[in-house]
Amino acid sequence: MQASASVVTDHFGEVLRRLPGDLDLDRLALESKALSRRRGVPNAAALLHLALVRGPGGLSLRQTAAWACVQNVAELSNPSLKERLDNACGFLAAVVDRLLADKTGGPSLHWPGRLLRVADGTSISEPGSSGTDWRVHGVFDLGGGGFAHLELTDGRAAESITRGAALPGEIRIGDRGFAKAPALSQLRHDSAGAADFIVRLPWNGFRFRDADNKPLKLIEYLRKLPADPGRTRWLCRPYCASAGRHRCRCV
């Protein structure tokens, strides 16, 4: 009977062929201090191979170490393998950042001069967990058809519309969980006013001021609208003590 580690279907050669031709894995590993010493792991490609087998491949540390030995990828004990993979976080993040950067293009042809990107997040729970252990934050480029930003944090890190640098001409789209005045203000600030946002607003999440800078009582305003107001728009300034006032269009 064959051990499970010896029958893992491996397409790592295809993975390497899909990487950018000028991507220097060894340089990234050295810069991120993932391979300050190569004892047991011959190069950065082998380190990436181990990470993919252990993570997406779903093998345990013991199975991964056995598989690596059988396949002549690396020779490591279980504790050494864990240490190497723990130290490889920066290296793996650098690889992902480079792959995402290669997909980042100019303004989409669908919306000349503008980039439409959607911000969202998803939670990950470890086996047997009753809550969120990890959270993946993503920004998806609707024009390019791929992710422009991916970020993994622990479960305590909140979603924010500022995750992922905004580009000039970008319109960042988010649900009401992203409608936080300080973060919206930071997005505008970080982009030097060259990026905009579209978010759903919770009715009580902001203190509004109208176009004349007078306090706007939203519920009272809505009650005064006709039964069929059609498409109503108004300019307002959502206000937050830490973010100040920003001119917005509400629909």
Secondary structure, DSSP 8 states (H G I E B T S, - for coil): ---GGGS----HHHHHHHS-TT--HHHHHHHTTTTS--TT--SHHHHHHHHHHHTTT---HHHHHHHHHHTTS----HHHHHHHHHHTHHHHHHHHHHHHHHH--SS-SSSTT-EEEEEEEEEE--TT-SS--EEEEEEEETTTTEEEEEEEEETTS---TTSS---TTEEEEE-GGG--HHHHHHHHHHTTT--EEEE---TTSSBEEBTTS-EE-HHHHHHTS-SS--S--EEE--EETTTEE--EEE-
